[in-house]
Amino acid sequence: MTTRAERTEPAIRRPASLLNKVPEVTLAFWVVKVLCTTVGETFADFLNDGLGLGLTVTSVVMTALLVVALVLQFRTRRYVPWVYWLTVVLISVVGTLLTDTLTDSLAVSLWTSTIVFAVALAVVFGVWYSVERTLSVHDITTRRREGFYWATILVTFALGTAVGDLLGEQLALGYLSSALVFAGAIALVALAHRVLGLGAVVAFWAAYVLTRPLGASLGDLLSQARTDGGLGLGPTATSLVFLVAIAGVVTAMTVSTRRETSPGRHA
């Protein structure tokens, strides 16, 4: 006998016409994520200060590039590694610039920015869940869910930048100490998930938010002058090193994806 719920289930699933647009959450995923967040911090500094473009011009140029990348991402019907991670890199830079604009151009305190972006993230999560009844990244199979996903990513990068700058600079914790604090917080989230039963969705998004200030702290640690508590590599060298690393890992992920989806392979 077929229940009413069973009869209506296909109608509920019908809008999910895309393959999942987000990569599997593996160690490689987190490695590239941290690399992208580091580049977001250092590349923004490189364009703004190193090339002398200024905050406004840099923000306009990078936002335009992000829009192009998002158009490419939304036009794909499945996860394409280079498109997805290019979008993450650009959204990382734009998220950094958003916080920097509030701090440097509009004189908004880092405390205020942190609170505003935290509230904004809660609002995005609330609307996303109220509409879709899920926040899982394993089911980004409609344009609407993808829209919620990328809106969330942008806010997490802006929030992470504000929190990282707040601890590392305004509270004078230092770049290395800040990185260790955020790494420890991520470890606690992983422990809570594996040992204490913290839900996978909550654990993922908590770790995702924390990797942003972790990457930003690492970027500042490597790029800032020794007199400011960094290692003095500069934003140019740091950005190049991490961009090459991202390209290498994403290339390996692309090759792996093609092998898995090539004809003749069976599960």
C-alpha positions in Angstrom: 0.0 0.0 0.0 1.4 3.4 -0.9 1.1 6.2 1.6 0.3 9.8 0.7 3.9 10.9 1.6 5.3 8.2 -0.7 3.1 9.4 -3.5 4.1 13.0 -3.2 7.9 12.4 -2.6 8.8 12.5 -6.3 7.1 15.9 -6.7 9.2 17.2 -3.8 12.4 16.1 -5.4 11.7 17.1 -8.9 13.3 20.6 -8.7 16.7 18.9 -7.9 17.8 18.8 -11.6 21.5 19.5 -11.1 24.3 17.3 -9.8 25.7 18.4 -6.5 27.7 21.6 -7.2 30.0 21.3 -4.1 33.0 19.0 -3.8 33.2 16.1 -1.4 34.4 17.3 2.0 37.7 15.6 2.2 41.2 16.5 3.6 42.0 18.0 0.2 38.9 20.2 0.4 40.0 21.7 3.7 43.6 22.1 2.5 42.5 24.1 -0.5 40.0 26.1 1.6 42.8 27.2 3.9 45.0 28.0 1.0 42.2 30.1 -0.6 41.6 32.0 2.6 45.3 32.8 2.9 45.4 34.1 -0.7 42.3 36.2 0.0 44.2 38.1 2.7 47.5 38.5 1.0 46.3 39.1 -2.6 44.0 41.9 -1.4 47.0 43.5 0.2 49.1 43.0 -2.9 46.5 44.7 -5.2 45.7 47.4 -2.7 49.2 48.3 -1.4 51.7 46.5 -3.6 50.3 47.7 -7.0 48.9 50.9 -5.5 45.4 50.4 -6.9 43.8 51.6 -3.7 41.0 50.0 -1.8 38.1 51.4 -4.0 39.6 50.3 -7.4 40.7 47.0 -6.0 37.2 46.3 -4.6 35.5 47.2 -7.9 37.9 45.1 -10.0 37.7 42.0 -7.8 33.9 42.3 -7.4 33.5 42.4 -11.2 35.8 39.3 -11.6 33.8 37.5 -8.9 30.5 38.2 -10.7 32.1 36.6 -13.9 33.2 33.6 -11.9 29.8 33.2 -10.3 28.1 33.3 -13.7 30.4 30.5 -14.9 29.7 28.6 -11.7 25.9 28.9 -12.0 26.0 27.9 -15.6 27.7 24.6 -14.9 25.4 21.6 -14.1 27.9 19.8 -11.9 31.0 20.4 -9.8 33.8 21.6 -12.0 37.0 22.0 -9.8 38.7 24.9 -11.5 35.5 26.9 -11.7 34.4 26.2 -8.2 37.8 27.0 -6.6 38.4 30.1 -8.7 35.1 31.4 -7.3 36.2 30.6 -3.8 39.5 32.4 -4.3 37.7 35.5 -5.7 35.0 35.5 -3.0 37.8 35.2 -0.4 39.4 38.4 -1.8 36.1 40.2 -2.0 35.1 39.2 1.5 38.5 40.5 2.8 38.0 43.8 0.9 34.5 44.2 2.3 35.7 44.1 5.8 38.7 46.3 5.0 36.4 48.9 3.4 34.3 49.1 6.5 37.4 49.4 8.7 39.7 51.6 6.6 37.3 53.7 4.6 34.2 54.0 6.8 36.0 53.8 10.2 33.7 51.0 11.4 35.3 49.2 14.4 36.2 45.5 14.1 33.9 44.8 17.0 31.0 46.3 15.1 32.0 44.5 11.9 32.2 41.2 13.7 28.8 41.6 15.2 27.2 42.8 12.0 28.6 39.9 9.9 27.7 37.4 12.6 24.1 38.6 12.6 24.1 38.6 8.8 25.4 35.0 8.8 22.6 34.0 11.2 20.0 35.7 9.0 21.3 33.9 5.8 21.3 30.5 7.6 17.8 31.2 9.0 16.3 32.2 5.6 18.1 29.3 3.9 16.8 26.7 6.4 13.2 28.2 6.4 13.1 27.9 2.6 14.9 24.6 2.0 14.7 22.8 5.4 18.3 21.9 5.1 21.8 23.5 5.3 23.6 20.5 4.0 26.4 21.1 1.4 25.8 17.5 0.1 22.6 18.6 -1.6 23.4 21.8 -3.5 21.3 20.6 -6.5 19.2 23.6 -7.4 20.0 27.2 -8.4 18.2 28.5 -5.3 20.3 26.4 -2.9 23.4 27.3 -4.8 22.5 31.0 -4.3 22.1 30.5 -0.6 25.4 28.6 -0.5 27.4 31.3 -2.1 25.8 34.1 -0.1 26.8 32.1 3.0 30.3 31.7 1.8 30.7 35.5 1.2 29.5 36.3 4.7 31.7 33.7 6.3 34.8 35.2 4.6 33.9 38.8 5.7 33.2 37.6 9.2 36.4 35.5 9.4 38.4 38.5 8.2 36.9 40.7 10.9 37.4 38.2 13.7 41.0 37.5 12.5 41.9 41.2 12.5 40.2 41.7 15.8 42.3 39.1 17.6 45.5 39.6 15.7 45.7 43.3 15.6 43.2 45.2 17.8 43.5 42.7 20.7 47.3 42.4 20.0 47.2 38.6 20.2 49.7 38.4 17.3 49.4 36.5 14.1 51.0 33.2 15.3 49.0 33.1 18.5 45.8 33.9 16.6 46.5 31.1 14.1 47.1 28.7 17.0 43.8 29.8 18.6 41.8 29.2 15.5 43.5 25.9 14.8 42.7 24.8 18.3 39.1 25.9 17.9 38.8 23.8 14.7 40.3 20.8 16.5 37.6 21.2 19.2 34.9 21.3 16.6 36.3 18.1 15.0 36.5 16.4 18.4 32.9 17.5 19.3 31.7 16.0 16.0 33.5 12.7 16.4 33.2 12.1 20.1 30.3 14.2 21.4 27.9 13.7 18.5 27.9 17.3 17.2 25.8 17.3 14.0 27.7 17.1 10.7 26.1 20.2 9.3 26.8 22.3 12.4 30.4 21.0 12.5 31.0 21.7 8.9 29.8 25.3 9.0 31.6 26.0 12.3 34.9 24.7 10.8 34.2 26.6 7.6 33.9 29.9 9.5 37.0 29.2 11.6 39.2 28.3 8.6 38.8 31.9 7.3 40.5 33.7 10.3 43.0 30.8 10.4 44.0 31.4 6.8 44.0 35.1 7.3 46.3 34.8 10.3 48.7 32.5 8.4 48.7 35.0 5.5 49.5 37.9 7.8 52.1 35.8 9.6 53.9 35.1 6.4 53.5 38.4 4.6 53.8 41.1 7.2 57.1 42.7 8.1 59.1 41.2 11.0 58.7 44.5 12.9 55.0 43.9 12.8 55.2 40.3 14.0 55.3 38.6 10.6 58.0 36.6 8.7 58.5 39.4 6.1 57.8 37.4 2.9 55.6 40.1 1.6 52.1 39.8 0.0 53.5 39.2 -3.5 55.7 36.2 -2.7 53.1 34.8 -0.3 50.3 35.1 -2.8 52.3 33.5 -5.6 53.3 30.5 -3.4 49.8 29.8 -2.3 48.3 30.4 -5.8 50.7 27.8 -7.2 49.8 25.4 -4.3 46.1 25.9 -5.0 46.6 25.3 -8.8 48.5 22.1 -8.0 45.9 20.6 -5.7 43.0 21.7 -7.8 44.7 20.1 -10.9 45.1 16.9 -9.0 41.4 17.1 -7.9 40.3 17.7 -11.5 42.3 14.7 -12.8 40.7 12.6 -10.0 37.2 13.8 -10.9 37.7 13.0 -14.6 38.9 9.5 -13.8 35.9 8.9 -11.5 33.4 10.1 -14.1 35.1 8.6 -17.2 33.2 5.9 -19.2 33.9 2.4 -18.1 34.4 3.1 -14.5 32.0 1.4 -12.1 31.2 2.0 -8.5 
